[in-house]
Amino acid sequence: MDAYALRPDRFDQAGQDQLVDVRDLKAALPGIRRLRAWAHEALALRPGEHAVDIGSGTGTEVITFAEAVGPSGSAVGVEPDPQLLAAAERRAARVGATVKFHPGDSYGIPFGANSFDAALCERVFQHLTTPARAADEIARVLRPGGRVVVVDSDWDTAIVHPGELRVTRAVIDTLISATTNPLSGRRIPGLLTEAGLVVDDIGSHALVQDRSVGAGALVTRISAMTVARGAITEAQRDQLLADLEAAAAGGDIHLSVTMFAVLAHKPH
């Protein structure tokens, strides 16, 4: 789906670092930055607390946790990708952060029950075939009164403008079909509730692509997949890409998807 979905083990160290840079660049999008700020404000970590980032990637949020909980608390990251774990450890060492990173995933968080006061899980659920298992795991590791923010996209909120409506809808449908759990954003509150947590608040933000890049890599790639599955013709794809490029030059372009962030807590 994106550049850092490529297998990192097929790259040398320089290539792996480049993939990490791409991941960090995507996380630097204004919408993601705002949702992360909302998440940290909602979690309201205090000194001495214990916090975990599930799917911690390059470690940025774990380092932010460490600053909030101080030396009497703990900040840990759980990440299945060994290259990202190594990158996170290098990052933490550079800034002198007291953090720990552990291999693991949202189906098997490598800690006992009632271990954490707070948890974050960002852009993980959309990749899961059984997200209810992940919600149950989050509930398991939270202490009574502990809180969690789960953040993810809902790909059926995607907007591609301009373009013939039937063509843009077919491209979005292809994007949805190519994502494991494409409607994860809207499903988070129900999944957390079913896991026994109490939903306290929901935030959202549209991630809007920089207008200057025109169609961009994602629409270019997904529209080719849409042709391959026979939903549109090659000529219709060419016209869509041309329309988007022209619209970018004229300022009348909009490509976006909405992300949702859900705050919940474990009842006493």
Backbone hydrogen bonds in HBPLUS format (Angstrom, degrees):
<---DONOR---> <-ACCEPTOR-->    atom                        ^
c    i                          cat <-CA-CA->   ^        H-A-AA   ^      H-
h    n   atom  resd res      DA  || num        DHA   H-A  angle D-A-AA Bond
n    s   type  num  typ     dist DA aas  dist angle  dist       angle   num
A0005-ALA N   A0002-ASP O   2.98 MM   3  5.47 164.0  2.01 120.2 122.6     1
A0006-LEU N   A0003-ALA O   3.48 MM   3  6.11 169.2  2.49 112.2 115.0     2
A0010-ARG N   A0007-ARG O   3.17 MM   3  5.88 166.0  2.19 121.4 124.5     3
A0011-PHE N   A0008-PRO O   3.09 MM   3  5.63 158.4  2.14 124.1 124.4     4
A0015-GLY N   A0012-ASP O   3.03 MM   3  5.16 113.3  2.49  99.1 115.1     5
A0016-GLN N   A0012-ASP O   2.82 MM   4  6.11 155.6  1.88 157.5 165.6     6
A0017-ASP N   A0013-GLN O   2.86 MM   4  6.09 160.3  1.90 152.1 157.1     7
A0018-GLN N   A0014-ALA O   2.99 MM   4  6.21 145.0  2.11 139.1 148.9     8
A0019-LEU N   A0015-GLY O   3.02 MM   4  6.36 150.8  2.10 145.1 152.2     9
A0020-VAL N   A0016-GLN O   2.96 MM   4  6.30 155.1  2.03 149.4 156.5    10
A0021-ASP N   A0017-ASP O   2.87 MM   4  6.14 153.4  1.94 144.8 152.3    11
A0022-VAL N   A0018-GLN O   2.93 MM   4  6.27 151.1  2.02 146.0 153.5    12
A0023-ARG N   A0019-LEU O   2.94 MM   4  6.25 157.9  1.99 149.2 154.8    13
A0024-ASP N   A0020-VAL O   2.89 MM   4  6.17 163.5  1.91 154.8 159.1    14
A0025-LEU N   A0021-ASP O   2.81 MM   4  6.00 152.0  1.89 146.4 154.9    15
A0026-LYS N   A0022-VAL O   2.95 MM   4  6.22 159.8  1.99 151.4 155.6    16
A0027-ALA N   A0023-ARG O   3.02 MM   4  6.28 156.1  2.08 146.7 153.6    17
A0028-ALA N   A0024-ASP O   3.00 MM   4  6.20 119.2  2.38 135.5 151.0    18
A0028-ALA N   A0025-LEU O   3.02 MM   3  5.02 141.1  2.17  96.2 108.1    19
A0029-LEU N   A0026-LYS O   3.15 MM   3  5.63 167.6  2.17 114.7 117.3    20
A0032-ILE N   A0029-LEU O   3.07 MM   3  5.47 119.1  2.45 110.4 124.5    21
A0033-ARG N   A0029-LEU O   3.01 MM   4  6.26 164.3  2.04 161.6 166.7    22
A0034-ARG N   A0030-PRO O   2.95 MM   4  6.18 156.2  2.00 151.4 157.4    23
A0035-LEU N   A0031-GLY O   3.02 MM   4  6.26 157.3  2.08 144.8 151.0    24
A0036-ARG N   A0032-ILE O   2.86 MM   4  6.03 157.7  1.91 151.6 157.9    25
A0037-ALA N   A0033-ARG O   2.95 MM   4  6.18 155.5  2.01 145.1 151.8    26
A0038-TRP N   A0034-ARG O   2.92 MM   4  6.16 155.1  1.98 145.1 152.1    27
A0039-ALA N   A0035-LEU O   2.81 MM   4  6.07 153.5  1.88 146.2 153.8    28
A0040-HIS N   A0036-ARG O   2.96 MM   4  6.25 163.2  1.99 154.9 157.5    29
A0041-GLU N   A0037-ALA O   3.00 MM   4  6.18 158.2  2.05 147.0 153.4    30
A0042-ALA N   A0038-TRP O   2.83 MM   4  6.00 156.3  1.88 149.8 156.8    31
A0043-LEU N   A0039-ALA O   2.88 MM   4  6.08 156.6  1.93 151.4 157.4    32
A0044-ALA N   A0040-HIS O   3.02 MM   4  6.09 147.4  2.13 140.1 148.5    33
A0049-GLU N   A0046-ARG O   3.15 MM   3  5.85 155.4  2.21 145.6 145.3    34
A0048-GLY N   A0069-VAL O   2.79 MM  21  5.21 160.8  1.82 139.4 137.7    35
A0074-SER N   A0049-GLU O   3.03 MM  25  6.57 151.5  2.12 141.7 147.0    36
A0117-ASP N   A0050-HIS O   2.79 MM  67  5.36 148.8  1.89 143.1 153.4    37
A0118-ALA N   A0050-HIS O   3.28 MM  68  6.63 147.0  2.40 152.8 154.1    38
A0051-ALA N   A0074-SER O   2.94 MM  23  6.30 163.0  1.97 153.4 157.5    39
A0076-VAL N   A0051-ALA O   3.01 MM  25  6.41 160.6  2.05 152.9 158.9    40
A0052-VAL N   A0118-ALA O   3.09 MM  66  6.54 148.6  2.19 140.8 149.2    41
A0120-LEU N   A0052-VAL O   2.95 MM  68  6.45 144.3  2.08 152.4 161.8    42
A0053-ASP N   A0076-VAL O   2.97 MM  23  6.49 150.0  2.07 150.2 159.7    43
A0078-VAL N   A0053-ASP O   2.94 MM  25  6.22 159.8  1.98 168.0 164.7    44
A0054-ILE N   A0120-LEU O   2.78 MM  66  6.09 165.1  1.81 175.8 172.1    45
A0055-GLY N   A0078-VAL O   2.63 MM  23  5.58 155.6  1.69 156.9 165.7    46
A0056-SER N   A0078-VAL O   3.05 MM  22  5.67 154.4  2.12 127.2 135.0    47
A0059-GLY N   A0056-SER O   2.95 MM   3  5.40 164.3  1.98 142.4 144.0    48
A0063-ILE N   A0059-GLY O   3.15 MM   4  6.36 159.0  2.20 156.2 161.1    49
A0064-THR N   A0060-THR O   3.13 MM   4  6.46 149.6  2.23 140.9 149.4    50
A0065-PHE N   A0061-GLU O   2.85 MM   4  6.13 151.3  1.94 142.8 150.8    51
A0066-ALA N   A0062-VAL O   2.93 MM   4  6.25 155.9  1.99 148.4 154.3    52
A0067-GLU N   A0063-ILE O   3.21 MM   4  6.53 150.7  2.30 144.5 150.9    53
A0068-ALA N   A0064-THR O   3.29 MM   4  6.60 146.6  2.41 142.4 150.8    54
A0068-ALA N   A0065-PHE O   2.92 MM   3  5.17 122.3  2.26 101.5 116.8    55
A0069-VAL N   A0065-PHE O   2.94 MM   4  6.24 158.1  1.99 162.0 168.5    56
A0070-GLY N   A0066-ALA O   3.03 MM   4  5.80 145.0  2.16 143.1 150.3    57
A0073-GLY N   A0070-GLY O   3.13 MM   3  5.57 160.7  2.17 114.0 120.0    58
A0100-LYS N   A0075-ALA O   3.18 MM  25  6.63 151.1  2.27 150.0 157.9    59
A0077-GLY N   A0100-LYS O   2.84 MM  23  6.36 147.7  1.94 148.3 159.1    60
A0102-HIS N   A0077-GLY O   2.79 MM  25  6.13 158.3  1.83 157.4 164.0    61
A0079-GLU N   A0102-HIS O   3.10 MM  23  6.50 156.5  2.15 158.1 165.4    62
A0085-LEU N   A0081-ASP O   2.97 MM   4  6.27 154.9  2.04 153.2 161.2    63
A0086-ALA N   A0082-PRO O   2.98 MM   4  6.15 159.6  2.02 144.6 149.3    64
A0087-ALA N   A0083-GLN O   2.96 MM   4  6.21 154.3  2.03 143.2 150.7    65
A0088-ALA N   A0084-LEU O   2.84 MM   4  6.03 154.0  1.91 147.1 154.0    66
A0089-GLU N   A0085-LEU O   2.96 MM   4  6.25 157.1  2.02 149.9 155.8    67
A0090-ARG N   A0086-ALA O   2.99 MM   4  6.26 154.4  2.06 146.3 153.2    68
A0091-ARG N   A0087-ALA O   2.95 MM   4  6.17 156.3  2.00 146.2 152.9    69
A0092-ALA N   A0088-ALA O   2.91 MM   4  6.14 164.6  1.93 152.9 156.6    70
A0093-ALA N   A0089-GLU O   2.97 MM   4  6.12 156.1  2.03 144.3 150.9    71
A0094-ARG N   A0090-ARG O   3.00 MM   4  6.22 152.2  2.07 145.8 153.0    72
A0095-VAL N   A0091-ARG O   3.22 MM   4  6.58 150.3  2.32 149.3 155.9    73
A0096-GLY N   A0092-ALA O   2.88 MM   4  5.86 113.8  2.33 138.6 155.8    74
A0097-ALA N   A0092-ALA O   2.98 MM   5  5.07 153.5  2.05 144.8 146.7    75
A0096-GLY N   A0093-ALA O   3.28 MM   3  4.94 147.2  2.40  92.0 101.5    76
A0108-GLY N   A0105-ASP O   3.09 MM   3  5.49 147.9  2.19 108.8 117.9    77
A0111-PHE N   A0109-ILE O   2.71 MM   2  5.71 143.2  1.84 106.3  97.0    78
A0114-ASN N   A0140-ARG O   2.96 MM  26  6.39 159.1  2.01 148.7 149.0    79
A0115-SER N   A0141-VAL O   2.75 MM  26  5.21 124.0  2.06 120.8 134.7    80
A0116-PHE N   A0141-VAL O   2.91 MM  25  6.09 161.8  1.94 161.2 164.8    81
A0143-ARG N   A0116-PHE O   2.80 MM  27  5.58 158.3  1.84 160.1 153.9    82
A0147-ARG N   A0117-ASP O   2.97 MM  30  6.40 152.1  2.05 146.1 144.5    83
A0119-ALA N   A0147-ARG O   2.97 MM  28  6.50 136.0  2.17 143.6 155.4    84
A0149-VAL N   A0119-ALA O   3.03 MM  30  6.51 149.4  2.12 147.6 155.4    85
A0121-CYS N   A0149-VAL O   3.01 MM  28  6.45 149.3  2.10 159.8 162.1    86
A0151-VAL N   A0121-CYS O   2.88 MM  30  6.23 162.0  1.91 148.0 152.8    87
A0123-ARG N   A0151-VAL O   2.75 MM  28  5.83 156.9  1.80 142.0 150.0    88
A0127-HIS N   A0124-VAL O   2.96 MM   3  5.73 161.7  2.00 125.3 131.1    89
A0128-LEU N   A0125-PHE O   3.10 MM   3  5.23 169.8  2.11 113.3 116.3    90
A0181-ASN N   A0126-GLN O   2.86 MM  55  4.43 146.8  1.97 145.5 137.5    91
A0133-ARG N   A0130-THR O   3.06 MM   3  5.83 144.2  2.20 120.8 128.0    92
A0134-ALA N   A0131-PRO O   3.03 MM   3  5.12 117.5  2.44  97.3 112.3    93
A0135-ALA N   A0131-PRO O   3.01 MM   4  6.39 157.2  2.06 153.7 160.0    94
A0136-ASP N   A0132-ALA O   2.95 MM   4  6.18 155.8  2.01 146.9 153.3    95
A0137-GLU N   A0133-ARG O   2.97 MM   4  6.23 150.3  2.06 144.0 152.2    96
A0138-ILE N   A0134-ALA O   2.95 MM   4  6.23 158.1  2.00 151.9 157.3    97
A0139-ALA N   A0135-ALA O   3.03 MM   4  6.28 162.7  2.06 148.2 152.7    98
A0140-ARG N   A0136-ASP O   2.90 MM   4  6.11 146.6  2.01 141.6 151.5    99
A0141-VAL N   A0137-GLU O   3.08 MM   4  6.38 160.0  2.12 155.1 157.2   100
A0142-LEU N   A0138-ILE O   3.20 MM   4  6.32 133.4  2.43 145.7 157.1   101
A0146-GLY N   A0143-ARG O   2.68 MM   3  4.96 156.3  1.74 136.2 139.0   102
A0145-GLY N   A0266-LYS O   2.58 MM 121  5.07 156.5  1.63 144.6 153.0   103
A0266-LYS N   A0146-GLY O   2.79 MM 120  5.46 153.4  1.86 157.8 166.1   104
A0148-VAL N   A0264-ALA O   2.83 MM 116  5.41 155.7  1.89 152.8 157.5   105
A0264-ALA N   A0148-VAL O   2.91 MM 116  5.41 156.0  1.97 155.8 162.7   106
A0150-VAL N   A0262-VAL O   3.01 MM 112  5.32 152.6  2.09 142.8 148.0   107
A0262-VAL N   A0150-VAL O   2.89 MM 112  5.32 162.6  1.92 146.3 150.6   108
A0152-ASP N   A0260-PHE O   2.93 MM 108  5.58 156.2  1.99 155.7 163.3   109
A0260-PHE N   A0152-ASP O   2.82 MM 108  5.58 167.0  1.84 157.9 156.7   110
A0185-GLY N   A0153-SER O   2.92 MM  32  4.89 135.6  2.12 126.9 125.2   111
A0154-ASP N   A0258-THR O   3.08 MM 104  6.07 147.4  2.19 168.4 171.5   112
A0157-THR N   A0154-ASP O   2.98 MM   3  5.82 160.3  2.02 124.2 128.5   113
A0155-TRP N   A0182-PRO O   2.84 MM  27  5.34 152.4  1.92 160.3 159.5   114
A0158-ALA N   A0155-TRP O   3.27 MM   3  5.41 162.3  2.30 106.3 108.8   115
A0159-ILE N   A0256-SER O   2.89 MM  97  5.27 153.1  1.97 143.8 148.7   116
A0256-SER N   A0159-ILE O   3.12 MM  97  5.27 152.3  2.20 137.1 144.2   117
A0161-HIS N   A0254-HIS O   2.95 MM  93  5.09 140.3  2.11 145.9 155.3   118
A0254-HIS N   A0161-HIS O   2.94 MM  93  5.09 165.3  1.96 142.3 141.7   119
A0167-VAL N   A0164-GLU O   2.94 MM   3  5.33 122.2  2.29 108.6 123.6   120
A0168-THR N   A0164-GLU O   2.93 MM   4  6.22 166.6  1.95 164.1 168.3   121
A0169-ARG N   A0165-LEU O   2.89 MM   4  5.97 155.8  1.95 148.1 155.2   122
A0170-ALA N   A0166-ARG O   3.10 MM   4  6.18 148.6  2.20 133.8 141.8   123
A0171-VAL N   A0167-VAL O   3.02 MM   4  6.34 151.9  2.10 149.4 157.0   124
A0172-ILE N   A0168-THR O   3.00 MM   4  6.27 161.2  2.04 148.3 152.9   125
A0173-ASP N   A0169-ARG O   2.86 MM   4  6.06 155.4  1.92 146.8 154.2   126
A0174-THR N   A0170-ALA O   2.99 MM   4  6.20 146.8  2.11 140.1 148.5   127
A0175-LEU N   A0171-VAL O   3.00 MM   4  6.32 155.4  2.06 147.8 154.6   128
A0176-ILE N   A0172-ILE O   2.90 MM   4  6.20 154.5  1.96 150.0 156.9   129
A0177-SER N   A0173-ASP O   2.93 MM   4  6.17 159.1  1.97 145.5 151.0   130
A0178-ALA N   A0174-THR O   2.96 MM   4  6.11 133.2  2.18 142.8 155.1   131
A0179-THR N   A0176-ILE O   3.21 MM   3  5.39 163.6  2.24 107.7 112.6   132
A0184-SER N   A0181-ASN O   3.21 MM   3  5.61 142.0  2.36 127.3 125.1   133
A0187-ARG N   A0184-SER O   3.06 MM   3  5.04 132.4  2.30  98.6 112.3   134
A0188-ILE N   A0184-SER O   3.19 MM   4  6.20 128.3  2.47 156.3 164.5   135
A0191-LEU N   A0187-ARG O   3.01 MM   4  6.20 163.0  2.04 161.8 167.4   136
A0192-LEU N   A0188-ILE O   2.95 MM   4  6.11 167.8  1.97 164.2 166.4   137
A0193-THR N   A0189-PRO O   2.98 MM   4  6.10 156.0  2.04 145.3 152.5   138
A0194-GLU N   A0190-GLY O   2.89 MM   4  6.06 159.3  1.93 148.0 153.5   139
A0195-ALA N   A0191-LEU O   3.08 MM   4  6.27 134.8  2.29 136.9 148.7   140
A0195-ALA N   A0192-LEU O   3.18 MM   3  5.03 128.2  2.46  90.1 103.9   141
A0197-LEU N   A0192-LEU O   3.01 MM   5  5.46 156.8  2.06 158.0 151.4   142
A0196-GLY N   A0193-THR O   2.97 MM   3  5.22 159.9  2.01 109.7 115.0   143
A0198-VAL N   A0265-HIS O   2.83 MM  67  5.31 166.0  1.85 154.6 159.2   144
A0265-HIS N   A0198-VAL O   2.87 MM  67  5.31 149.4  1.97 138.5 146.6   145
A0200-ASP N   A0263-LEU O   2.76 MM  63  5.54 164.0  1.79 143.6 149.2   146
A0201-ASP N   A0263-LEU O   3.33 MM  62  5.15 160.0  2.38 134.5 134.7   147
A0263-LEU N   A0201-ASP O   2.88 MM  62  5.15 167.0  1.90 147.6 152.0   148
A0203-GLY N   A0261-ALA O   2.71 MM  58  4.95 166.8  1.72 154.0 158.1   149
A0261-ALA N   A0203-GLY O   2.77 MM  58  4.95 164.5  1.79 139.9 141.0   150
A0205-HIS N   A0259-MET O   2.94 MM  54  5.46 151.0  2.03 151.0 156.9   151
A0259-MET N   A0205-HIS O   2.90 MM  54  5.46 176.1  1.90 149.4 149.6   152
A0207-LEU N   A0257-VAL O   2.72 MM  50  5.41 165.3  1.74 165.7 161.4   153
A0257-VAL N   A0207-LEU O   3.17 MM  50  5.41 142.7  2.32 132.4 142.9   154
A0209-GLN N   A0255-LEU O   2.84 MM  46  5.54 168.9  1.86 165.5 169.2   155
A0213-VAL N   A0210-ASP O   3.25 MM   3  6.07 167.5  2.26 123.1 126.0   156
A0214-GLY N   A0211-ARG O   3.38 MM   3  5.94 170.0  2.39 116.7 118.5   157
A0220-THR N   A0216-GLY O   3.16 MM   4  6.18 157.1  2.21 146.5 153.6   158
A0221-ARG N   A0217-ALA O   2.93 MM   4  6.04 158.1  1.98 147.6 153.1   159
A0222-ILE N   A0218-LEU O   2.82 MM   4  5.99 172.0  1.82 159.6 162.3   160
A0223-SER N   A0219-VAL O   2.87 MM   4  5.71 155.1  1.93 141.9 148.7   161
A0224-ALA N   A0220-THR O   3.36 MM   4  6.47 145.1  2.49 132.0 140.0   162
A0225-MET N   A0221-ARG O   3.14 MM   4  6.54 150.4  2.24 143.9 152.0   163
A0226-THR N   A0222-ILE O   2.89 MM   4  6.18 141.4  2.04 142.0 153.4   164
A0227-VAL N   A0223-SER O   3.06 MM   4  6.39 146.4  2.18 142.1 149.6   165
A0228-ALA N   A0224-ALA O   3.04 MM   4  6.31 159.7  2.09 145.1 150.8   166
A0229-ARG N   A0225-MET O   3.02 MM   4  6.28 142.0  2.17 143.9 152.6   167
A0231-ALA N   A0226-THR O   3.09 MM   5  5.59 147.9  2.20 172.5 166.3   168
A0230-GLY N   A0227-VAL O   2.90 MM   3  5.10 157.6  1.95 109.2 116.0   169
A0237-ARG N   A0233-THR O   3.01 MM   4  6.38 153.8  2.08 148.3 155.5   170
A0238-ASP N   A0234-GLU O   2.89 MM   4  6.16 163.3  1.92 151.6 156.1   171
A0239-GLN N   A0235-ALA O   2.97 MM   4  6.18 155.9  2.03 145.6 152.0   172
A0240-LEU N   A0236-GLN O   2.92 MM   4  6.14 156.3  1.98 144.9 151.4   173
A0241-LEU N   A0237-ARG O   2.94 MM   4  6.23 169.3  1.95 161.8 162.9   174
A0242-ALA N   A0238-ASP O   2.95 MM   4  6.10 154.6  2.01 144.1 151.8   175
A0243-ASP N   A0239-GLN O   2.79 MM   4  5.98 156.8  1.84 149.7 156.3   176
A0244-LEU N   A0240-LEU O   2.94 MM   4  6.21 156.4  2.00 151.3 157.6   177
A0245-GLU N   A0241-LEU O   2.98 MM   4  6.17 157.0  2.03 145.7 151.8   178
A0246-ALA N   A0242-ALA O   2.95 MM   4  6.14 163.8  1.98 151.2 155.6   179
A0247-ALA N   A0243-ASP O   2.86 MM   4  5.99 153.9  1.93 143.5 151.6   180
A0248-ALA N   A0244-LEU O   2.88 MM   4  6.04 148.7  1.98 143.3 151.4   181
A0249-ALA N   A0245-GLU O   3.18 MM   4  6.46 153.6  2.25 143.9 150.0   182
A0250-GLY N   A0246-ALA O   3.06 MM   4  6.36 141.8  2.21 140.5 151.3   183
A0251-GLY N   A0247-ALA O   2.73 MM   4  5.79 114.2  2.17 142.6 158.9   184
A0252-ASP N   A0247-ALA O   2.91 MM   5  4.84 130.0  2.17 138.8 140.9   185
A0251-GLY N   A0248-ALA O   3.38 MM   3  5.09 149.9  2.48  91.6 100.0   186
